[in-house]
Amino acid sequence: MQRPTIADLAAAAGVSVATVNRVLSGSTPVRSETVERVSTAANLISFHASGLIQSRQRNSLKAVSIGILLQAPQDPFYQLFTDELRIALVNTPLFRASVNFDYWLTHDPDEIASRLQRLAKKADAVAMVSPDHPLIASAVSQIEADGTPVFTLLSDCAPAHRTAYIGVDNRRAGRMAGWTLSHCAREPGKIAILVGSHRFHGHELREIGLRSFLREHAPDFAVLETLVNDESMEKTETLLRDLLAETDDLVGVFLAGGGTAGAARITASLPPERRLALVSNDAPTIARPMLMDGSLTMTIAERVSAIGAELVQAVDEATAKHKRSGPGQRFVPFDLMTSENV
């Protein structure tokens, strides 16, 4: 069989031979929709220069610079989250992305706001994980006023100012934690809830959901005063060890944020008569070993790749020539993982 010619490609794409030549040469501009048609046809007929056409297609896309501000760069979850966001943004066919990551290291709102502002100066769009604080909300408001859309990830922040929140429905996740603890605890008793910060909007909603469910459906359980673990494994261990020493009828723990490994180490060390039901929020790959050895009862698993896909769509809409106003909340489903479905 003869290999396909330029004329064959033009016929398959429904364009002229001259248009195909312009795509191949890259010497004159061609509409991105036309380049995409030619690229699709080249793959279908196994045209010998399909790789070159794909390169031309990539170059015809709009260039978008994205700044992403996360926390805890040494944390396995945020390392995974960084990788998934980078993969989604760099490989999207919607635009050519250049991605710049930064990480805040303390809960100091001044540090977070200044890092966000530095990222925004060189970005067409910004995405962030952050506690909700007036100083940070003010920075988001100014960035939006300057024409740069801001997206909050995992936990909402500055809801009156940002373009959209992308993540799970945290109140629903909290209610799911309440259902699990009330069904899996060894007996009715006290439930501890640990949050990363009192300023994390998502953690607050999870706490509200947990308390609401137990009040409505399991009033024999009592939720203790909320504790802050800074999403630290070491601090989580210390807090739970102290709680167990002070509270004879502690039967369950909900980690609204991080620190799962620390809590799992404590639960694994307990005798059967003091066994705790433990519910966390984590990525499947991180939670799997703890679910399998029984130290973790259930995790509400974040679909980090789905959050990346939603961010791509949201950035594309917000940076379009004729901006489309997307939803202010873009909820991503969560998965429930136990030892039986890992």
C-alpha positions, 0 to 999 in steps of 0.5 A, a space after each residue: 500500500 502507498 503511504 497517504 499523500 497530502 492530497 489524501 490528508 486534505 480529503 480526509 480533513 475536508 480542507 484544501 491541499 494549500 491549508 494542509 501545506 500551511 499546517 505542515 510548514 507553520 509559516 502562516 497562521 491557521 485557526 486552531 480548529 482547522 489544525 485540530 481537524 487536520 491532526 485528527 485526520 492524520 492520525 486516522 489515515 496514519 499520515 507519516 508527518 502526524 507528529 509534526 502536525 500534532 506539534 503544530 496543533 500544540 503551538 496553535 493553542 493559547 498560552 496560559 500561565 498558571 500559578 498554584 499555591 499549596 502547603 506542606 511540600 514534604 507531605 505525601 498527599 501534597 506531593 501527589 496533588 502537585 503531580 496530578 495538577 501538573 499532569 492535568 495542566 501540561 497535557 490538556 489539549 485546551 491550551 499550552 500551560 506553563 505552571 509555577 508551584 509555590 508552597 506556604 510553610 506556616 499558617 501566617 496569613 501574611 506569608 500566604 497572602 504575599 506568596 499568592 500575590 507574587 504568583 499572581 504577578 506572572 500568571 493568567 490564573 491562580 489556584 490555591 489551597 489556603 485557610 480563610 482569613 481576612 488578609 488572604 481574602 483581601 489579597 484574592 479580591 485585589 488579584 481578581 480586581 486586576 483581572 486574574 481569576 483565582 480558584 480555591 482547591 480542596 477547601 474554600 477561601 474568600 468565597 465572596 471574591 474568588 472565581 470558583 471553588 473546586 473540590 468535594 462537598 465538605 459538609 456531605 463528607 462530614 456527614 458521611 464520617 458521622 454515619 461511618 463512626 456511628 456504625 463502626 464504633 465498638 459502642 456509643 461514646 465520645 467522638 474526637 474531631 481533629 482539624 488542621 486549622 480553625 481557619 480551614 473552611 473545608 474542615 469547618 464544614 466537615 465538622 458541621 456535617 459530622 455534628 449535624 449527622 450525629 445529632 440527627 441520627 446517633 444522639 448517643 454519641 457525643 462530639 468532644 471539643 475540636 482539636 487543632 493538629 496542624 495536619 502534623 502526624 507527630 502532633 496528631 499522635 500526641 493529641 490522641 495519646 492525651 485524649 485516651 489517657 483522659 477519656 475512658 469512653 473515646 470510641 471514634 476519631 474523625 480527621 477532617 484534615 491531615 495527620 492520618 499516619 499519626 492517628 493510625 499508629 495510635 489506633 494500631 497500638 490499642 488493645 481490642 477493648 479500646 479499639 477506635 473507629 478512625 475516619 480520614 480524608 486522604 488519597 487512595 494510595 496513601 490510605 491503602 496500607 492503613 486500611 489493609 492493616 486495620 488501623 484505619 476504618 475508612 477514608 473519604 478519598 479525594 479524586 485528585 485527578 478529577 480536581 485537576 481536570 475540573 481546574 483545566 476546564 475552569 481555567 480555560 473558561 476564565 481565560 477565554 476571549 469571551 469569558 464564560 461565567 462558570 459555577 462558583 462551586 465545582 463539586 468533585 465526587 469523593 470515594 469511600 474506601 475500606 479494607 474491603 475495596 482497596 
